[in-house]
Structure formats: C-alpha cells, structure tokens
Amino acid sequence: MSRKRKKKTGPRVYCGPSIRNVARQYTVYTGALPEALESFVEEHPAAKALIVPTSRFAEVRKRLGTAGTAEALLYQKIKSEL
C-alpha cells in the first residue's frame, strides 16, 4: 500500500455539485479532505479543480454562474458524470 504524501494546506471549499454521502457544495474543509471526497476526486479528476482555497471562493463562485468559464464547464462535466 502506498503512502500518500500529506501536505499542509489552509481551509478549502468544495465548489462542485453536491454528491450524496460524499460532499455538499460550498463545504469548507480544514486539514485533510474526507476519504469519500478523496475517492470521488480519484474517479472524477475534474472535481479537484473545484476544491479551492477559501481566498479564491468568491471568484470561483462567480465564475460558476458565468456560462463558458472553465469552472462552469467543469461543474457541468462533473454533474453529467453523476
């Protein structure tokens, strides 16, 4: 079994669609992400781009509502995979 490298990070916000029993949209995480969310990101790599530092939350939330932005496209991609 490989050991995952733990890096220190500040609080992060999950900005992707809510996923039952995994994560709710706009949940803030401090420290490590929950195992269920880590597994989801492994299966859906696009979701990693929607876990952002709290300092970028306002910008990313605005871009989610703007058609054609990278964030909006990633959100739709993840939602279509659910």
KELUM-516995 format. One record per residue: x, y, z of N, C-alpha, C, CB in turn; residue number from 1. Coordinates in pm, 1 decimal, always signed. Atoms other than C-alpha are relative to their C-alpha. Glycine has a CB too. Layout:
<pts>
+----------+----------+----------+----------+----------+----------+----------+----------+----------+----------+----------+----------+-----+
!   n_east !  n_north !     n_up !  ca_east ! ca_north !    ca_up !   c_east !  c_north !     c_up !  cb_east ! cb_north !    cb_up ! seq !
+----------+----------+----------+----------+----------+----------+----------+----------+----------+----------+----------+----------+-----+
!        X !        Y !        Z !        X !        Y !        Z !        X !        Y !        Z !        X !        Y !        Z ! NUM !
...
+----------+----------+----------+----------+----------+----------+----------+----------+----------+----------+----------+----------+-----+
</pts>
This chain:
<pts>
+----------+----------+----------+----------+----------+----------+----------+----------+----------+----------+----------+----------+-----+
!   n_east !  n_north !     n_up !  ca_east ! ca_north !    ca_up !   c_east !  c_north !     c_up !  cb_east ! cb_north !    cb_up ! seq !
+----------+----------+----------+----------+----------+----------+----------+----------+----------+----------+----------+----------+-----+
!    +85.2 !   -117.9 !     +0.0 !     +0.0 !     +0.0 !     +0.0 !    +89.3 !   +123.7 !     +0.0 !    -96.7 !     +0.1 !   +122.8 !   1 !
!    -82.9 !   -119.9 !     +8.0 !   +148.3 !   +334.7 !    -97.6 !    -46.5 !   +104.4 !   +101.0 !     -3.2 !    +58.3 !   -142.1 !   2 !
!    +33.3 !   -107.2 !    -94.7 !   +163.2 !   +620.2 !   +148.4 !    -22.5 !   +127.9 !    -77.5 !   +112.2 !    +19.1 !   +106.4 !   3 !
!    +27.4 !   -127.5 !    +64.7 !     +5.3 !   +940.8 !    +36.6 !    +75.2 !   +108.2 !    +75.3 !   -152.9 !    +30.3 !     -4.3 !   4 !
!    -71.9 !   -110.5 !    -61.3 !   +210.7 !  +1249.3 !    +97.4 !   -101.5 !   +101.9 !    +49.8 !   +100.0 !    +64.9 !   -100.0 !   5 !
!    +90.8 !    -97.3 !    -59.2 !    +28.3 !  +1483.4 !   +332.6 !    +66.9 !   +136.0 !     -6.7 !    -37.1 !    -37.9 !   +147.2 !   6 !
!    -56.7 !   -133.9 !     +1.1 !    +90.6 !  +1847.5 !   +255.1 !    -91.5 !    +92.0 !    +78.7 !    +19.8 !    +51.7 !   -144.9 !   7 !
!    +78.6 !    -93.6 !    -79.2 !    -20.0 !  +2132.6 !   +473.0 !    -73.1 !    +94.8 !    -93.9 !    +89.9 !    +78.8 !    +99.3 !   8 !
!    +78.6 !    -93.3 !    +79.1 !   -297.9 !  +2337.1 !   +325.8 !    -91.1 !    +77.1 !    +93.3 !    -81.7 !    -73.4 !   -109.7 !   9 !
!    +94.9 !    -78.4 !    -76.7 !   -522.9 !  +2609.2 !   +450.5 !   -140.5 !    -49.8 !    -28.0 !    +12.5 !   +149.9 !    -33.1 !  10 !
!   +138.3 !    +41.9 !    +24.4 !   -901.0 !  +2585.1 !   +450.5 !    -33.4 !     +5.5 !   -149.4 !    -97.7 !    +88.7 !    +79.5 !  11 !
!    +40.7 !     +8.9 !   +140.5 !  -1050.3 !  +2481.2 !   +117.1 !   -151.0 !    -18.1 !     -8.3 !    +73.0 !   -116.9 !    -71.8 !  12 !
!   +144.2 !     +8.1 !    +22.6 !  -1401.3 !  +2497.0 !    -26.9 !    -25.5 !    -90.8 !   -119.1 !    -61.8 !   +141.2 !    -23.4 !  13 !
!    +42.7 !    +83.7 !   +112.6 !  -1562.7 !  +2228.5 !   -242.5 !   -110.0 !    +75.3 !    -73.8 !    -50.0 !   -142.1 !    +48.3 !  14 !
!    +94.0 !    -80.1 !    +78.8 !  -1740.8 !  +2419.7 !   -521.8 !    -73.2 !    -81.5 !   -106.2 !    +73.3 !   +114.1 !    -66.2 !  15 !
!    +69.7 !    +84.3 !    +96.5 !  -1863.8 !  +2123.7 !   -726.7 !   -142.7 !    -27.8 !    +45.3 !    +75.5 !   -131.5 !    -20.6 !  16 !
!   +138.6 !    +33.2 !    -36.8 !  -2217.5 !  +1984.1 !   -724.2 !     -4.8 !    -87.0 !   +125.7 !    -70.3 !    -72.4 !   -116.4 !  17 !
!    +17.6 !    +85.1 !   -118.0 !  -2347.7 !  +1824.6 !   -404.8 !    -10.8 !   -145.2 !    -43.2 !   -125.4 !    +42.1 !    +80.9 !  18 !
!     -1.9 !   +143.0 !    +30.2 !  -2289.3 !  +1449.5 !   -402.1 !    -41.9 !    -72.8 !   +126.4 !   +141.9 !    -47.9 !    -49.8 !  19 !
!    +53.7 !    +69.7 !   -116.7 !  -2496.7 !  +1237.3 !   -166.4 !   +105.9 !    -89.9 !    +63.2 !   -123.2 !    -82.8 !    -39.0 !  20 !
!    -93.7 !    +79.3 !    -80.2 !  -2284.3 !  +1078.2 !   +107.8 !   +147.9 !    +26.8 !    -32.3 !    -29.2 !   -146.4 !    -19.9 !  21 !
!   -138.7 !    -33.9 !    +32.1 !  -1969.2 !  +1247.3 !    -29.5 !    +31.4 !   +142.5 !    +43.3 !    +26.6 !    -16.9 !   -150.5 !  22 !
!    -27.9 !   -141.1 !    -31.0 !  -1978.7 !  +1628.1 !    -15.4 !   -117.3 !    +87.5 !    -42.3 !   +129.9 !    +47.2 !    -70.1 !  23 !
!    +99.5 !   -100.9 !    +36.4 !  -2214.8 !  +1923.9 !    -19.2 !    +72.9 !   +118.5 !    -61.0 !    -85.2 !    +44.1 !   +123.7 !  24 !
!    -58.8 !   -117.1 !    +64.3 !  -2145.8 !  +2218.2 !   -243.8 !    +25.9 !   +108.8 !   +103.9 !    -92.3 !    +52.9 !   -112.4 !  25 !
!    -44.2 !   -112.4 !    -84.5 !  -1962.4 !  +2505.5 !    -70.0 !    +34.5 !    -39.9 !   +143.1 !   -106.8 !   +105.2 !     +3.5 !  26 !
!    -47.0 !    +42.8 !   -131.5 !  -1848.1 !  +2295.8 !   +227.4 !   +147.0 !    +38.4 !    +13.8 !    -19.9 !   -153.8 !    +20.1 !  27 !
!   -138.8 !    -37.1 !    -28.0 !  -1526.9 !  +2426.8 !   +385.1 !    +66.5 !   -114.5 !    +76.1 !     +7.8 !   +133.9 !    +81.7 !  28 !
!    -77.8 !   +105.1 !    -65.4 !  -1262.9 !  +2170.5 !   +482.4 !   +131.3 !    +58.3 !    +50.2 !    +26.2 !   -118.6 !    -96.8 !  29 !
!   -130.8 !    -35.7 !    -53.3 !   -966.5 !  +2234.0 !   +709.2 !    +75.4 !   -130.0 !    +19.8 !    -10.9 !    +82.4 !   +134.3 !  30 !
!    -77.4 !   +123.7 !    -10.1 !   -686.6 !  +1981.0 !   +709.4 !    -29.5 !    -91.0 !   -117.8 !    -30.1 !    -72.3 !   +131.7 !  31 !
!    +19.7 !    +98.7 !   +106.9 !   -729.3 !  +1661.7 !   +509.8 !   -145.7 !     -4.6 !    -45.3 !    +44.3 !   -139.1 !    +47.2 !  32 !
!   +135.8 !    +17.8 !    +52.0 !  -1029.6 !  +1605.6 !   +286.0 !    -53.9 !   -134.2 !    +49.2 !     -2.2 !     +7.2 !   -156.8 !  33 !
!    +57.9 !   +129.5 !    -39.4 !  -1273.5 !  +1330.3 !   +389.5 !    +34.3 !   -108.3 !   -102.9 !   -154.0 !    +11.9 !    +15.5 !  34 !
!    -36.3 !   +111.8 !    +87.9 !  -1191.6 !   +988.7 !   +246.3 !    -97.7 !    -15.5 !   -116.6 !     +5.3 !   -129.8 !    +80.0 !  35 !
!    +99.9 !    +14.3 !   +107.5 !  -1518.1 !   +978.6 !    +47.3 !    +24.7 !   +102.2 !   -111.0 !   -143.4 !    +16.9 !    +56.5 !  36 !
!    -27.1 !   -103.3 !   +100.4 !  -1429.5 !  +1306.5 !   -127.1 !   +130.5 !    -29.7 !    -73.5 !     +6.6 !   +139.4 !    +66.0 !  37 !
!   -126.6 !    +38.8 !    +64.0 !  -1071.9 !  +1191.0 !   -193.1 !    -25.3 !   -108.5 !   -105.3 !   +102.2 !    -50.6 !   +106.4 !  38 !
!    +31.5 !   +108.2 !    +94.3 !  -1209.5 !   +875.0 !   -358.3 !    -74.7 !    +53.1 !   -121.0 !    -82.9 !   -108.9 !    +68.7 !  39 !
!    +76.9 !    -58.7 !   +110.3 !  -1454.7 !  +1079.1 !   -564.9 !    +93.1 !    +74.6 !    -95.2 !   -109.5 !    +95.6 !    +54.2 !  40 !
!    -93.9 !    -75.8 !    +82.7 !  -1172.9 !  +1304.8 !   -689.0 !    +86.9 !    -94.6 !    -83.1 !    +88.6 !    +90.6 !    +88.1 !  41 !
!    -77.8 !    +97.9 !    +77.1 !   -972.2 !   +996.5 !   -792.1 !    -80.7 !    -50.9 !   -119.7 !    +42.4 !   -118.5 !    +90.1 !  42 !
!    +86.5 !    +48.9 !   +108.2 !  -1269.3 !   +876.3 !  -1001.0 !    -38.5 !   +111.4 !    -97.1 !   -126.2 !    -63.3 !    +58.1 !  43 !
!    +41.7 !   -116.0 !    +80.1 !  -1355.3 !  +1226.9 !  -1128.8 !   +102.9 !   +111.2 !    +18.5 !   -143.7 !    +49.3 !    +41.0 !  44 !
!   -109.6 !    -95.4 !    -20.8 !  -1028.6 !  +1423.8 !  -1159.2 !    -39.0 !   +146.6 !    -19.9 !   +112.3 !    -33.1 !    -92.7 !  45 !
!    +42.5 !   -138.8 !    +21.8 !  -1210.5 !  +1736.9 !  -1281.3 !    -45.4 !    +65.5 !   +130.2 !   -113.3 !     +5.5 !   -103.3 !  46 !
!    +48.8 !    -54.3 !   -126.6 !  -1351.6 !  +1776.3 !   -929.9 !   +111.0 !    +65.8 !    +80.7 !    -64.9 !   -109.7 !    +82.2 !  47 !
!   -112.3 !    -56.4 !    -75.6 !  -1004.9 !  +1856.0 !   -793.9 !    +12.6 !   +150.0 !    -25.8 !   +131.6 !    -71.6 !    -37.1 !  48 !
!    -10.4 !   -142.1 !    +34.8 !  -1010.2 !  +2191.3 !   -976.0 !   -108.0 !    +83.7 !    +67.6 !     -8.6 !    +17.6 !   -150.9 !  49 !
!   +107.8 !    -72.7 !    -66.3 !  -1328.8 !  +2282.5 !   -787.7 !    +12.1 !     -6.7 !   +152.6 !   -135.1 !    -55.6 !    -43.9 !  50 !
!    -31.7 !     -7.1 !   -143.3 !  -1169.7 !  +2239.8 !   -444.4 !   +105.7 !   +109.5 !    +10.4 !    +51.9 !   -141.5 !    +59.9 !  51 !
!    -84.7 !   -118.8 !     +7.8 !  -1021.8 !  +2583.9 !   -395.8 !    +25.4 !    +59.8 !   +138.1 !    -64.0 !   +104.4 !    -91.2 !  52 !
!    -24.8 !    -70.2 !   -126.2 !   -860.5 !  +2787.4 !   -116.8 !   -113.8 !    +98.6 !    +28.1 !   +136.7 !    +74.3 !     -4.2 !  53 !
!   +108.9 !    -92.3 !    -34.7 !  -1112.1 !  +2999.3 !    +72.3 !    +25.8 !   +139.4 !    -56.3 !    -17.1 !     +7.6 !   +152.5 !  54 !
!    -32.6 !   -131.7 !    +55.5 !   -927.8 !  +3305.9 !    -58.9 !    -50.1 !    +15.6 !   -143.8 !   +150.9 !    +22.9 !     +4.7 !  55 !
!    +48.9 !     -5.2 !   +139.3 !  -1049.1 !  +3216.7 !   -412.6 !   -149.5 !    -28.7 !    -11.3 !    +76.7 !    -99.6 !    -85.7 !  56 !
!   +139.5 !    +42.6 !     +3.3 !  -1404.7 !  +3118.6 !   -314.2 !    -91.5 !    +97.7 !    -72.6 !    -49.6 !    -19.8 !   +139.6 !  57 !
!    +91.5 !    -98.0 !    +62.2 !  -1583.0 !  +3442.5 !   -416.3 !    +19.0 !     +2.9 !   -151.4 !    +23.2 !   +141.6 !    +58.7 !  58 !
!    -30.2 !     -2.3 !   +143.9 !  -1410.0 !  +3446.1 !   -755.6 !    -54.3 !   -125.3 !    -69.1 !   +152.6 !    +11.3 !    -22.9 !  59 !
!    +43.3 !   +126.5 !    +60.8 !  -1482.1 !  +3078.4 !   -826.6 !   -152.2 !     -9.5 !     -0.1 !    +60.9 !   -120.6 !    +75.2 !  60 !
!   +146.5 !     +5.3 !     -4.8 !  -1844.9 !  +3105.2 !   -713.8 !    -60.8 !    +86.9 !   -110.0 !    -51.3 !    +45.6 !   +138.4 !  61 !
!    +48.9 !    -89.0 !   +106.5 !  -1897.8 !  +3397.0 !   -951.3 !    +19.0 !    -66.4 !   -136.7 !    +74.0 !   +137.2 !     +4.4 !  62 !
!    -29.1 !    +64.1 !   +128.6 !  -1732.4 !  +3205.4 !  -1236.9 !    -88.0 !   -123.7 !    -24.8 !   +147.5 !    -39.6 !     -5.8 !  63 !
!    +90.7 !   +114.2 !    +17.0 !  -1955.6 !  +2901.9 !  -1172.0 !   -130.5 !    +43.5 !    -66.1 !    -29.2 !    -66.4 !   +136.0 !  64 !
!   +124.6 !    -50.7 !    +55.7 !  -2252.0 !  +3118.7 !  -1265.5 !    +15.6 !    +68.4 !   -134.5 !    -61.6 !    +94.7 !    +95.4 !  65 !
!    -26.5 !    -64.8 !   +127.8 !  -2087.9 !  +3253.2 !  -1581.3 !    +22.3 !   -107.0 !   -106.4 !   +122.7 !    +94.9 !     +9.8 !  66 !
!     -7.9 !   +102.3 !   +104.8 !  -2150.2 !  +3034.7 !  -1885.7 !   +131.3 !    +11.2 !    -77.0 !   -119.3 !    +12.5 !    -96.8 !  67 !
!   -120.0 !     +4.9 !    +81.7 !  -1839.0 !  +2925.5 !  -2072.0 !   +130.9 !     +8.6 !    +76.5 !     -4.5 !   +108.4 !    -97.6 !  68 !
!   -124.7 !     -3.5 !    -76.7 !  -1587.2 !  +2970.3 !  -1788.7 !    +46.4 !   -142.8 !    +27.6 !    -18.5 !    +78.4 !   +133.4 !  69 !
!    -54.8 !   +132.9 !    -29.3 !  -1358.2 !  +2681.4 !  -1704.4 !    -73.8 !    -63.4 !   +117.4 !   +151.1 !     +8.8 !    +30.5 !  70 !
!    +67.2 !    +52.7 !   -118.6 !  -1526.3 !  +2644.6 !  -1365.3 !   -141.0 !    -48.9 !    -32.5 !     -5.8 !   +106.7 !   +108.9 !  71 !
!   +136.0 !    +40.0 !    +37.2 !  -1877.3 !  +2632.4 !  -1514.0 !     +2.2 !   -127.9 !    -83.9 !    -70.2 !   +113.5 !    -77.6 !  72 !
!    -11.2 !   +120.0 !    +83.4 !  -1767.5 !  +2373.3 !  -1769.7 !    +36.3 !   -122.2 !    +84.0 !   +105.0 !    +21.1 !   -110.3 !  73 !
!    -37.0 !   +111.1 !    -88.0 !  -1602.4 !  +2157.5 !  -1502.9 !   -119.1 !    -43.9 !    +84.8 !   +117.7 !    +40.1 !    +90.6 !  74 !
!   +118.2 !    +30.1 !    -81.2 !  -1913.5 !  +2181.0 !  -1284.0 !    -98.2 !    -85.0 !    -80.9 !    -68.5 !   +131.1 !    +48.5 !  75 !
!    +93.7 !    +75.2 !    +83.8 !  -2133.3 !  +2061.8 !  -1572.5 !    +52.6 !   -138.6 !    -33.2 !    -28.5 !    +76.0 !   -128.4 !  76 !
!    -60.2 !   +130.4 !    +28.2 !  -1890.1 !  +1781.6 !  -1657.9 !    -19.4 !    -95.0 !   +117.2 !   +149.3 !    +15.3 !    -31.3 !  77 !
!    +16.1 !    +84.1 !   -119.0 !  -1895.8 !  +1650.4 !  -1301.6 !   -145.1 !    -38.1 !    +19.9 !    +52.6 !    +71.7 !   +124.4 !  78 !
!   +144.5 !    +24.8 !    -19.5 !  -2273.9 !  +1684.4 !  -1276.0 !    -49.0 !   -105.3 !   -100.2 !    -82.1 !   +132.9 !    -16.4 !  79 !
!    +44.5 !    +96.8 !   +100.7 !  -2318.0 !  +1487.1 !  -1600.4 !    +52.8 !   -140.6 !    +29.2 !    +45.1 !    +44.4 !   -139.3 !  80 !
!    -57.4 !   +130.4 !    -34.0 !  -2099.7 !  +1206.3 !  -1460.8 !    -68.3 !    -64.3 !   +119.6 !   +147.7 !    +14.2 !    +28.1 !  81 !
!    +65.5 !    +53.9 !   -119.0 !  -2315.2 !  +1163.1 !  -1150.5 !   -117.6 !    -89.1 !    -35.4 !    -46.5 !   +112.5 !    +89.6 !  82 !
+----------+----------+----------+----------+----------+----------+----------+----------+----------+----------+----------+----------+-----+
</pts>
